[in-house]
Amino acid sequence: MVARNVEIKRDVVGADERERGLRQTLNLGHTIGHAIEASSGYRLGHGHCVAAGLCCIARATEALGWSEPGLARRIERCVAAQGLPTTTDISHEDLIYQAGFDKKRHGDTVNIVVPTAIGTSEVRKVTLAEFSDIIRLGCTVTPR
């Protein structure tokens, strides 16, 4: 599984070296994940933070109708099966603050990767206010 993921990442980076299109999809889970990581003072591992960020973004975007129904639960089950966290107990305010420093932020907007179905995603530009709502929607479920 790891080897296949490395191959996929290699192919994506090779096809979009300047991160202007397809390569942005590799950031799935990272926008919230980086906020979790920074808010923890970097005590939590990067992979754990991205896993939680992935589940948070999946829950929020499904609630917004941007993803197919049931997708968030499928992602949560896969993440939990690997022993990874599916949410965070870090406050929404801390996450929103840290997200303001994300490299994907451009003025009052941030690019997020939305999982739309298993195996597909899209990059969306949202305002910081919309992103705050996404954090509130997605980071409220207790771990299972």
N, C-alpha and C positions, 0 to 999 in steps of 0.2 A: 504494500500500500504506500509506504514512504517513497520507494523508488519511483512508482508511477506518478506520485504527486510532484516529485522533483522533475521528472520528464515534462509534465504539463507546465510547470512554472518556467522551465527552460524555454519551451516552445513559445509561451506567451511573451516572455521578456524578449526573446529573439525577434518576434513579430512586431513589437512595439517598444523599442529601446528608450524612447523619450516619455513614456507614460501619458500618451495623448488619447488613447482609446482603450483597446482590449486590456492592456496591462493594468489599468485602474481597477479592474475587477478582482485583482489579487488582493485588494484592500478590504475585501469582504470581512466584516467583523472587527477591522482594525480601528475605525474611527472611535467607536465606544471602547474598544479594547485598550487603545493607547491612553484614553482618559482614565480608565480603571487602573492601568499600570502606573501612570503618573500620580494619581490620587493616593495610591498605596505607598508612595515614596519608593517605588521600584522594589518593594519587598515581594510582590507577587510576580511569578514568572510570565514572560511574554506570551507563551502559548496558552496558559491558563486564562490570561486576560482577554486574548483574542477569542478564545472559545466562549467565554461569557459574553463578550461583545457581539459575537455572531448570534447567540441565542436572543440577546436583547433586541438587536435590530430585526431579527426574524419575527419576534412577537409583536413589535411595534408596527412593522410594515404590513403584517397580516391583519392587524387590527384596523389599519388604515385602508385595507382593501387593495394593497399594492402587490400582494402575494396570494398564491392559491390557498384556499382553506385547508387547514391541517398541516401546512408546511412547517410552522414553528414547532409544533409538537414532534414532528418527524426529526427535525434538526436537533431538538433537545434530547431526544432518545439516543441519537447517534453520539452526541457529545458526552452525555452521561455514561454511556456504555464504555467510553474510553477513560472514565474516571476523571473527567474534566468538569469544571463548574459551569452551570447554566445561567447564573445570575451573579449579582454582586450585592453586598450590603453597604457599599459606599453611597453616600448621599447624592441625590440628584444635583444639588447645588455644586458639589465638588466636581462631579462628572461634567457638568455644563461649563464650569470655569475652565477645567483642563482642556476640554474640547476646543475652546477658543484659541488654543495654541497649536492645534493640529495643522500639519503641512498642507492638508487638503482644504483648508479655509482660505477663502478669497474675499476679503472685505466682510460683508454681512452675510455671506453664503458659505456653504461647505458642500463638497461632493461626498455623497454616501453611496455605498454599493448595496442595492436592495436585492435580496434573494427572491426571485419571482416564482420559481418552481425548483425541484431538485435538478441540479445541473445547469440552471440558467439564472442569470442576474442581469441587472442594469444599473448604470450609474445615473444618479439623480442629483441635481443641484437643489438644495433646500436652504431656506434662510436659517439664521441662527435661532430664531424664535421657533421655527418648525422643528429644528433639531432638538431644541429643549423639550418640545412636546414628545418627540420620538423617545428621548431618554426616559421621560416620565411614563410613557406607555409601555416601554419594553423592559425597564429595569425595576419592575414592581412585583415580580413573581418570586416566591420563595423557592429555594432549591428543592428538588424532588429526591 
